[in-house]
């Protein structure tokens, strides 16, 4: 099942990102088979982070929540998030992840 999660954050995440970025990136790498894409969101390129977005390929919504809530960033500072089921509109369009 495909899901996307959109995280919201503010200035409180700046020190969390600075301290835990290596652990967060290692977490994403360790779960690459389920967290297929991930990245920070900004209002403009080069601006401060305002959140993040992940694309999942997981067995269940429960598994997506478990991944979200075991990320080092989330453990240090639980961010608001919105988890949505997602389906591709163009089934023949392939993206190599």
LOKOL-451343 format. One record per residue: x, z, y of N, C-alpha, C in turn. Coordinates in steps of 0.2 Angstrom, whole numbers. Each point is the difference from the previous one (the first is absolute). Layout:
LOKOL-451343
X;Z;Y;X;Z;Y;X;Z;Y;
...
This chain:
LOKOL-451343
4;0;-6;-4;0;6;4;0;6;
-2;-4;5;4;0;6;-3;5;5;
4;3;4;-2;4;6;5;0;5;
-2;1;6;4;1;6;-1;7;3;
5;3;3;0;6;3;2;-1;7;
-3;2;5;2;0;7;1;7;2;
6;2;2;2;6;3;-1;0;7;
-2;6;3;0;1;7;5;5;2;
4;0;5;5;5;2;1;0;8;
3;5;2;2;1;7;7;2;0;
2;3;6;7;2;1;2;6;-4;
-5;3;-4;2;6;-4;4;-3;-6;
0;-7;-2;3;-3;-5;7;-2;1;
2;0;7;7;-2;1;5;4;-3;
0;7;0;5;4;-3;0;-1;-8;
-6;-1;-2;-1;0;-8;3;-7;-2;
-1;-5;4;3;-7;-2;7;1;0;
3;3;5;7;1;1;3;3;-6;
-3;6;-2;3;4;-5;-1;-3;-7;
-6;-3;-1;-2;-1;-7;0;-8;-2;
2;-4;5;0;-7;-1;3;-2;-7;
7;2;-1;3;-2;-7;-5;3;-6;
-2;5;0;-5;3;-5;-6;-5;-1;
-3;-1;6;-6;-4;0;2;-7;-3;
5;-3;2;2;-7;-2;1;0;-8;
4;5;-2;1;1;-7;-6;1;-4;
-5;4;3;-7;0;-4;-3;-6;0;
0;-4;5;-3;-7;0;3;-4;-5;
7;0;-1;3;-4;-4;-1;2;-8;
-1;7;-1;-1;2;-6;-7;-2;-3;
-5;-1;5;-6;-2;-2;-2;-7;2;
5;-5;0;-1;-7;2;-5;-3;-4;
0;1;-7;-5;-3;-4;-7;1;2;
-2;6;4;-6;1;2;-1;0;7;
5;1;4;-1;-1;8;4;-6;1;
-4;-5;0;3;-7;0;3;-2;7;
-3;2;5;2;-1;7;-1;6;4;
5;2;5;-1;5;4;4;-1;6;
-2;3;6;3;0;6;-3;3;6;
4;2;5;-3;3;6;-4;-4;4;
-4;3;4;-5;-4;5;2;2;7;
0;-5;4;2;1;7;-5;-4;4;
-1;2;6;-4;-4;5;3;-6;2;
7;0;0;4;-6;2;6;0;-4;
3;-5;-1;7;0;-4;5;4;5;
3;4;-4;5;4;4;-3;7;3;
-6;0;0;-3;6;3;0;6;-5;
-3;6;2;0;6;-5;-5;-1;-5;
1;3;-6;-4;-1;-5;-7;4;2;
-5;-3;-3;-7;3;1;-3;1;-6;
3;-2;-6;-3;1;-6;4;-4;-5;
-3;-1;-6;3;-4;-5;-6;-3;-5;
2;-5;-4;-4;-4;-4;3;-1;-7;
-3;2;-5;2;-2;-7;-5;-4;-4;
2;-4;-4;-4;-4;-5;2;2;-7;
-6;2;-3;1;3;-7;-3;-5;-5;
3;0;-6;-2;-3;-6;0;6;-5;
-6;3;-1;0;6;-4;-6;0;-5;
0;5;-4;-6;0;-5;-6;3;3;
1;4;5;-6;4;3;1;2;7;
-6;1;3;1;3;7;3;7;-1;
-1;4;-5;3;7;-1;8;-1;0;
2;-5;-3;7;-1;0;3;-2;7;
-3;-4;3;2;-2;7;0;7;4;
-5;4;0;0;7;4;6;4;-3;
1;0;-6;6;4;-3;7;-3;3;
1;-6;1;6;-3;3;0;2;7;
-5;-1;4;0;1;7;2;8;1;
-3;4;-4;0;7;2;7;3;-3;
4;-4;-4;6;3;-3;6;-3;4;
-1;-5;5;5;-3;4;3;6;4;
7;0;1;3;5;4;-2;1;7;
-2;-6;3;-3;0;7;-7;4;0;
-4;-1;-5;-6;3;0;0;8;-2;
5;1;-4;1;7;-2;3;4;6;
4;-3;4;2;4;6;-5;0;6;
-4;-5;0;-5;0;6;-6;-4;-2;
-5;3;-3;-5;-5;-3;-3;-4;6;
0;-6;-1;-2;-5;5;-7;-2;-2;
-5;-1;6;-6;-3;-2;1;-7;-3;
-4;-1;-5;0;-7;-3;-7;-3;-2;
0;-6;0;-6;-3;-3;2;-5;-6;
-3;2;-5;1;-4;-6;-6;-5;-2;
2;-6;-1;-5;-5;0;1;-5;-6;
-5;-1;-4;0;-5;-6;2;-7;4;
4;-4;-3;1;-7;3;0;-5;-6;
-2;-6;2;0;-6;-4;2;-6;4;
4;-4;-3;2;-6;3;-5;-5;1;
0;-3;6;-5;-5;2;2;-7;-3;
6;-1;-1;3;-7;-2;4;1;-6;
-4;0;-6;3;2;-6;6;-5;-3;
0;-6;3;6;-4;-2;6;1;4;
-1;4;6;6;1;4;4;6;-3;
6;-1;-2;5;5;-3;5;2;5;
1;6;0;5;4;4;5;3;-5;
6;-2;0;5;4;-4;2;6;3;
-1;6;-3;1;6;2;6;3;-3;
